[in-house]
Amino acid sequence: MAYVIGYVLALIVLLVIIVLIRAVRFRPLPEAVAGKREIWLDEEKIIDDMAAMLRCRTVSDIDESKVDKGEFEKFGKLLQERFPYVHKHCSLERIGKTGLLYCWKGESSSKPTVLMAHYDVVPADEKSWVKPAFEGIIENGEIWGRGALDTKGTLCGIMEAAEHLIRQGFVPKNDIWFSFSGDEENYGETCPAIVSELERRGIEPAMVLDEGGAIVEKVFPGVDRPCALIGTAEKGAMNVTFTMQSQGGHSSTPPRHTIAGRLAKAMVEIERHPFRFQLAKPVLEMFDTLGRYSGFALRVIFANLWLFKPILKIVSRISGDEMYALMHTTCAITKMEGSQAFNVLPPKASFGANLRLLGGDTVDSAKERLKRIVKDDDIRIDVLLGTDPSKSSNTDCEEWQKLKRVIVSLWPDAIVSPYLMLGCSDSRHFCRICDNVYRFSPMELSSEERDMIHGHNERIPVKTLIKTVEFYANLIYEL
């Protein structure tokens, strides 16, 4: 017995030594070094152009009868008027219902790049805004308007950078495509149409860059430096309805279990049975990158996930919603419908849920799992919209290094890291023709500014907009 105890203790000591050694060696890797190009920009023009873009009420809607198509046409004409050099030297094609596809020919077509943005915006409840949402007001160093951050700011940055460089006589090394859609906010068909057209022509982008992460602070435990988070993949999404029907009737003689009650039970069961814990590739890469900058106690965990994964699983359940969402497929009950009167049994009742799919979970597997949880054959489950998680992009290629160098040149204190994008973007459609699809908005955003996206009082600081233009100009030099 003493021999067995001694043997076990020796194994424990050895395990502790291995864990500590791995933690000690888990230090930051050499960072990209790059010099910033000094680019003299016409800041007054940039500010004026941005304000004009925000004055276009390009609000998209699934119901096309509610869309003011004149505003979308107005936006396209505005680009032609304000960026004459781009329209003289770049071809422009209209793809699908709202697509604007520009091609800036370079010295070579072997490694083309696609820079993306969307110019449609979500509605604004202007009664809750401090300033009007569509007047492009410039005040106290900020430009107010729906879409300033999502994503007319990046679209403006791309166009201003191209206009400036073309005016200077610059020709890129490789072809650069600008892909702008006007129905991203409602999962429209424009971007898929653009991808299909490029695929038909045999164009395989070396890199695609769309909206996504940003320069943010205090987003990772133990890390006090700003982090430049680049989305290398995004979760899938699906909308699901759960519906029951009955004979209706008067509420004075109800059945033991109404259809509304049975649906309520289904909701409770769904929330009681969360999806499994997973560590997807982008999350593992983020832990491996940012975990190296944490304190020693946290480095012990992140350097030894093979041992501490159960602890991380517990932490993900008790920590904030964002940390949980990084490691689980989420299911949010968002809609409920029943009777229109208190004393009438509903002939039909339903609730809806929005799922964000992670890793190995797919639309089909998630639907089957929901059926098993609900365990009620009278409840009809329908998927109204569904996309599987995107594939993960490369982080060991030339394109990734180019992107890192440009970011570090403009934000030298930032730690560049992969991450998993929790929302959906148009860029997922490009994954079928490109292995290097990155999601990064070149803006330094506070938590308050991030909350403005799809929220009230959206605005962009002038200095942030100018730096966005600088980013795209520096990146274009590298492409």
N, C-alpha and C positions, 0 to 999 in steps of 0.2 A: 504493500500500500504506500509506504514511504517513497519507494522508487517511482510509483505512478504519480504521486503528488509532485515529486521533484521534477519529473519529466514535464508535467503540465505547467509548472511554474517557469521552467526554462523556456518553454514555447511562448508563454505570455511575455516574458522579458524580451525574447527575440522579436516578437511581434511589435512590442512597444518601440524597440530600437529601430526597426524597419520603418514604422510609422513616423517617428521623429526625424530620421534621416531624410525621408522623402519630403517632409515638411520643410526642413532646413534648405534642401536643394530646390524647393518650389519657389523660385525667385523670378522677378520680371525678366522676360527675354529682351534681347537687344531691340531697341525701337527704331523705327524708320526715321531717317534724317533727310531733310530736304530744305532747300532755300526758297523763300517766297519771292515770286516775281512781282516787282513793283509795277502796278498797272494804274495809269491815271485815268480815272473815269469821270464822266460828266454826271455828277451826282444830282444836279438839278433836273436833268432830263430823266434820270432813272426814277426819281421821286414822282415827277409829273406823269410818267408812263404808268407807274404802278397805280396811282390814284385813278387814272382814266380806266384802267382795267377793272378796278373795283366798282366803278360806276355802271358797269354792264351787269344787269340782273340775270346772270346765267344760272338760274335755279333749275336743276333737273328734277324730274319726277317720273316714276314708273308709268303713270298715266300721262301720255303725251299730250292729251287735250289741255293739261294744266301748264304746259311748257310754253313760254313766250319765245318762239323761235326767232323772232326779230332781234332779241337781245343777243342770241348766239351769233347771228349774222353780223350784228354790230361789233361783236368782239373780234370776229375774223377780219373785218374791214379795218378795225383799229390797229391790228398787228401790221397790216399792209401799209397803213399810213405812217406808223411810228417807227417801223424798222425797214426802211427802203433798201438798205444794203443787203439785208438778209434776203429780201424778196427779189433782188436783182441777181444775186449770185447763187441762191439755193432754189431748187425746184420745189414746188408746192403741189401736193395732191390732196384732194378731199376724199377720204375713205369712209364708207359707211354713212351714218346719219350725221355725225358730228366730228369725225376725225380730220385732223390737220397733220399731214405727214410731210416734213421737209427733208430734203437731202442736200447736205453740204459736201460736195465732192472734194476728196483729198488727193494727195499724191498717189495713194494706193487704195484699193478696195478690198484688200486681203483681210483686214481686221477692223471692220466697221463697229462703231459704237452707237447705241441708242440712248438718248437722253429723253426722259419722259416727264410729263406733268399732265394734270387735267384742269380744265378751265370751268367746269361746272361746279356749283356750290350747293350746299344744303340750305333749306329755308332759314330765315332769321326771324325770330319773334321780336320785332323791332320795339314793341312796347317795353321790353325788358332791357333794351340797350340804352346806354348813356348817350350815345351819339347815333345818328342814322347809319344803317348798315350798308347802304348802297350810294353814298355820296362821296366816298373817297376823301374824307376830311383829314387834313394834315395839321396836327397840333401837338406841341410839346415833344417834338422829335419822334412822333408816331404817325403811322398812316392807318386810319380806321376803315374797316370794311369786311364784309363776309367774303372769305376766300383768301384773305391776306396771308394766312399761314397754310391754308389747305385748298389748292396749291398754286394760286396765282403768283405767290411770292417766288416760288422756284421757277415757274414758267417765265416770269419777268427776268429772273436771273439768267436763265438760259439765253433768252432772246437779246438781252442787253450785252452779254458777254460776246455772243456771235456778232452782233452789229458792230461792236467796238473793234473786234479783231479783224473782221472783214474790211472795215474802213481803214485799218492800218496796213492792209495788204497781206494779211496772214493767210496761209493755206495749211490746213491740218495734214498730218502725216497720212491719216486714213479717213475714209468717208465717215461723216457723222450724220446721224438721222435724229430729227426731233419728232417725237410722237406725242401729240396732244389730243386728248379725247374730251368729249363734252357730256359723257354719261357715266362716269366712273362711280359716282355716288349712289347709283341705283343698279349696279352690276350690269351695265349696258353692254351692247354688242359691238361697240366701236373698236375697242382695243383688240378683241379676238379677230375682227375683220382686218385690222392692220397687220397683225401677226400672220394671218393666213396669206395676205398679199405678199409680205416679205418672204414667207416660206415658198410661195409659188415661184418667186423670182430666184430662189436658191440662195438667199442672203442669210448668213449665219453670223449674228453679232458676236464679237469677241467679249463685249460687256454691255449690260443694260443697267441703267441707273434710274431709279424712280424714288418717289417719296418714301419715308420710313422713319428710321431712327434719327437722332439729332445729337447735338452736344448738350449733355445734361449732367447734373450733379446729384449726389446723394441717392444713387439708384442701386448701389451694391454695398452690402455690409462690409464695413471696415475700410472702404475706399473713399478718400477725401479729395481726390483729383477729379476734374471733369472727365466724362467718358463720352467718346464718340461712338455711338452704337450703330452698327451697320446691320440691317436685317439681311440675313443670308437665306432665310426661308420664312414662310408665313403659315399660320394655321389655316385649316380649311374652315368652311362655314356652311351651316345648313339651317333652314327654317322648317319647323315641323308643326303640324296641327294635329290635335287629338280631339276627335269629334264623337258625340253620342246623340242618338235620336230617340224620341219617345212619342207616346200618344198625346202628350201635353195634359191639360185638364186643370181643374180647380185645386188650389193649394189646400183647401179644407179637407180633402181626402187624398193625401199623398201616399205614394208607395213607401215601404220601409226605407229604401235607398233611392233617392232621386238621381237622375243622370248628372246633375251638378255635384251632388255629394260623391258619386263614384269617380267623377273626374277629379274632384278635390283629393280623394284618396290616391289617385294615380300621381298627382302632383307631389304629394307628400312622399310617396315611395321613390319617385325619381330623385328628389332632393336627399333622401336618406341613403341612396346608393350612388355615390359619385363615381366617376370614371377612374380607371386605374392610374397609378403613378407611373410616369415615364420620363426618361431623360433623353430628349431628342438631340441630334447632332449639334444644332446651333446653341442649345443650352449648355451642353458639355463644353463646347468651345468657349463660350462666355465664361463659364466657371474656371476653365483652364487659363484664360487670359486675365480676367479681373481678380480671380482668387489669389493670384500671385502678389497683388498689391494690398491684400488684407493683412490684419494683424496675425501673429503667429498661431494663436488658437484657431482662427478660421482657416489658416493655411493647412493646419493639421487635417481638417475635414476635407478641404477641396483637393489636397494632394493625395488623399486616400479615399476617394469615393467608392472604390471597390469594397472598402470596409465599412464606411459610414453612410452608405446609401439609405439604410433604414432610418437613421437619424434625420437625414435630409428629407425623407418622406414625411416624417412627423413635423419637421419644421415647416414644410410647405403647407401643411394643413392648418397650422396655428398662426402662420404669418399673414401678411397682407394679401389682398386679392390678386395683385399682379404676380407675386411669387407663386401663388397657387396655380394661376393660369399658365405659367411657364412650364409646369410639370404635369398638367392634367388637361384632358378634354373637359371643357366647361359646358354646362347646360343651364341656361337662364330662362325661367318662366316669365314671359313678357306680355302675354295677351290672355284675356278671359272674356267670354261672352255667354250670356244666358238669357233669362226672361227679361222682358221690358217692364214687367209689373211684379209687385211683391206677392200678389195673390194668384198668379198664373204659373203653372208648371211649364217650364220651357219645352217646346217640342224638339228643340235642338240646342245643344250647349257645346262649347268647345274651349280649349285653351291652346295657346301657341308658345313655342319655345325656340330660342336661338342657341345653337350649339357652335362652339369653336373647336375644331378637331385637331388633335395633336398626334404627331408621330405615326404609329401604326393604325390608328383609328381612321376609318373611312366612312363615307355616307352610308354605305350598305351595312357595315358592321355596327355603326351607331344605331341605325334604325332597328336592327335585330335585337340589340341589347335593350333598347327602350321597350320593345314588345315583351321581352322576358321580365322586365321589372314591373311593368303595368299589370300583366297577367289578367287581362280582361278582354275577351274576344269581341265584346260589343263596342269597344272603343276603336274607332278607325284611325289609323296613324298614316298621315300623308306628308311626304317631303315636298315642300313647295320650291325650295331652292337648295342646291347642294354642290359644294366643291370640296374635293379631297385636299389634304395638306399639300403644299408645294414641295418639290424636291429641294434639297439643300444645295446651295451654290458652293463653289470652290473657294478656299481661303489659302491655297498654296500655289497660286498662279501669278503671272505677271500683272494681270488686271487688278487683282487685289492689292498688290504692292504699289501700283500706281495710285490707286485710290487712297491708300494709307499715307503715302508720301505727300499728296496734296493736302490732306486733312491736317497732318502734322505741321506742314509749312505755314498754315493759317492759324492753327490752334496748337502751339507747341507744347502746352501743358496737358493736352488731352491724351487719354489712353484709348487707342482704337481697338474696338472689340466686336466680334460677331454677336448677334443676338437673334432671338426668335421674335418675329413681328406678330403681335396678337391680333391685329386687324387684318383686313384684306385690301389689296391694292390691285390695280390693273396689271402690275408687273408679273403676276403669277402666270398670265397667258404666254409670256415670253419664255417661260421655262422649257417649253417644248422645242425651241430652236436655239436656246443659249444655256450654257452651263454656268455662266457667271452673271447672275441677276442679283443686283444689290439694291437695297432699299435704305436710302439715307437722304435726309433733308439737311442741307448745309447751313444750319442755323443753331445758334446757342439759345436754348429755350429754358426758361424757368418753369417750375411746376405750375405757376399761375398762367403762364403763356400757353402751356400745353393744354390746360383746361379750357382755353378759349376756342380750341379747335372743335367745331360743331357746337360751341357754347355761345354765351353772350359776349358782346364787346370785343370781338376778334379784331386784332390790330397787330401791326408789325413795326418794331422800332426801325427808324431810318438806318441806323448803323448796322442792324442785322441784315437789312435788304442789300446794302452796299457790299457787305462781306459775302453775301450769297452770290452776287455778281462776280466778285473777285475769285470765289471758289470755282465757278464754272469756267472763267477765263483761264485760270491756272490749270484746271483739269484738261481743257481742250488743248493746251500746249503739250500735255503729256500723251494724248491719245494718238 
